[in-house]
């Protein structure tokens, strides 16, 4: 862990950030709502499985606003940070949908 990462981690703990103890992992999309209407950007409701070392697999219901062009698909795996103490708290790299 770099010095900056260490300082960031300490600040998150001081501020009681729910992601203070997060570790690198990933999510697997198991359900995604379909786009509706013709709007380019829409909210997609998702059910995902969060996985990370030392954390039990956890089902999480979440949502993302995204372009129809990059709509999430069932089975997709995206990088994420997962809280060790509360694995329902996730920070997903949604930009990975465009890659």
C-alpha positions as CSV (number, residue, x, y, z in Angstrom):
1,X,0.0,0.0,0.0
2,X,1.4,3.4,-0.9
3,X,1.7,6.3,1.5
4,X,-1.2,8.1,-0.2
5,X,-3.4,5.0,0.0
6,X,-2.5,4.6,3.7
7,X,-3.4,8.2,4.5
8,X,-6.7,7.9,2.5
9,X,-7.6,4.8,4.4
10,X,-6.9,6.5,7.7
11,X,-9.1,9.5,6.7
12,X,-11.9,7.2,5.7
13,X,-11.8,5.5,9.1
14,X,-11.8,8.9,10.9
15,X,-14.8,10.0,8.9
16,X,-16.6,6.7,9.5
17,X,-16.8,6.0,5.8
18,X,-18.7,2.8,5.2
19,X,-16.1,1.9,2.6
20,X,-13.1,2.4,4.9
21,X,-12.4,-1.3,5.1
22,X,-13.1,-2.1,1.5
23,X,-11.0,-4.5,-0.5
24,X,-10.6,-5.0,-4.2
25,X,-13.0,-7.6,-5.7
26,X,-15.7,-7.7,-8.4
27,X,-19.4,-8.0,-9.0
28,X,-21.2,-10.4,-11.2
29,X,-24.5,-9.2,-12.7
30,X,-27.3,-11.7,-12.1
31,X,-30.3,-9.6,-13.1
32,X,-30.7,-6.3,-14.9
33,X,-33.8,-4.3,-15.8
34,X,-34.5,-3.7,-19.5
35,X,-34.3,-0.2,-21.0
36,X,-37.6,1.5,-21.5
37,X,-38.7,4.2,-23.9
38,X,-36.3,6.0,-26.2
39,X,-34.2,8.0,-23.7
40,X,-30.5,7.6,-24.3
41,X,-29.6,7.6,-20.5
42,X,-31.7,5.6,-18.2
43,X,-31.5,3.9,-14.8
44,X,-30.9,0.2,-14.7
45,X,-31.9,-1.7,-11.6
46,X,-29.5,-4.5,-10.9
47,X,-29.0,-7.6,-8.7
48,X,-25.4,-8.4,-8.4
49,X,-23.2,-10.8,-6.4
50,X,-20.3,-9.0,-4.7
51,X,-17.2,-11.1,-4.3
52,X,-13.8,-10.2,-2.7
53,X,-11.1,-12.0,-0.7
54,X,-12.1,-12.6,2.9
55,X,-15.7,-11.5,2.2
56,X,-18.7,-13.9,1.8
57,X,-20.4,-13.7,-1.5
58,X,-23.2,-11.2,-1.0
59,X,-26.3,-10.4,-3.1
60,X,-26.7,-6.7,-3.6
61,X,-29.6,-4.7,-5.2
62,X,-28.3,-1.5,-6.8
63,X,-28.8,0.7,-9.8
64,X,-26.8,2.7,-12.3
65,X,-27.7,5.5,-14.8
66,X,-26.0,4.6,-18.0
67,X,-26.3,4.9,-21.8
68,X,-28.3,2.3,-23.7
69,X,-25.1,1.8,-25.6
70,X,-23.4,0.4,-22.5
71,X,-26.4,-1.3,-20.9
72,X,-25.3,-3.9,-18.2
73,X,-25.8,-7.5,-19.2
74,X,-26.4,-10.6,-17.1
75,X,-23.2,-12.5,-16.5
76,X,-21.0,-9.4,-16.9
77,X,-18.2,-9.1,-14.3
78,X,-17.0,-5.7,-13.2
79,X,-14.3,-4.6,-10.9
80,X,-15.5,-3.3,-7.5
81,X,-14.4,-2.5,-4.0
82,X,-16.4,-4.4,-1.4
83,X,-16.6,-3.5,2.3
84,X,-15.4,-6.3,4.6
85,X,-17.7,-5.4,7.5
86,X,-20.7,-4.7,5.4
87,X,-20.4,-6.5,2.0
88,X,-23.7,-4.9,0.8
89,X,-21.6,-1.6,0.5
90,X,-19.9,-1.7,-2.9
91,X,-18.1,0.8,-5.1
92,X,-18.4,-0.5,-8.7
93,X,-16.2,0.7,-11.6
94,X,-19.1,1.4,-13.9
95,X,-16.8,2.9,-16.5
96,X,-15.8,-0.8,-17.2
97,X,-19.2,-1.1,-19.0
98,X,-17.7,1.0,-21.8
99,X,-14.5,-1.1,-22.1
